[in-house]
Amino acid sequence: MELKAVTLNDREMEIEVLGENETFLNPIKQRLLADKDVDIAEYVIEHPFLSIPRVYFRTKGATKPQVVLKRTIKALLKDYKDFEDAFVRDMPKAA
């Protein structure tokens, strides 16, 4: 995976995410939308084979986009860890 900032200012961030698709980008978008400091969030893949996927979001202005994205990624990692813990704890063991 490779990231490239396309837009970055006090309220907006747009990054290219080389080598990823909807499976990776949608949870990021959903978590960004759940953040109280985010006004809008979206990802764009113009063509699945020919374009570079991009994530765009705009904050409400109180918090810098870099801080919001870092917080979003940490929250997603916690979500996946919680899922893993529940799976190990609650699912029957394979025979």
NORDA-V955186 format. One record per backbone hydrogen bond with DSSP energy under -0.5 kcal/mol. NH is the residue of the N-H (numbers start at 1). CO is the residue of the C=O. Records with the same first field share a line. If there is no record, write none. Layout:
NH: CO, CO
This chain:
2: 18
4: 16
6: 14
7: 14
9: 12
13: 57
14: 7
15: 55
16: 4
17: 53
18: 2, 16
20: 17
24: 21
25: 21
26: 22
28: 24
29: 25
30: 26
31: 27
32: 28
33: 29
34: 30
35: 31, 32
38: 35
39: 58
40: 58
42: 56
44: 54
51: 47
53: 51
54: 44
55: 15
56: 42
57: 13
58: 40
59: 11
60: 37
67: 64
68: 64
69: 65
70: 66
71: 67
72: 68
73: 69
74: 70
75: 71
76: 72
77: 73
78: 74
79: 75
80: 76
81: 77
82: 78
83: 79
84: 80
85: 81
86: 82
87: 83
88: 84
89: 85
90: 86
91: 87
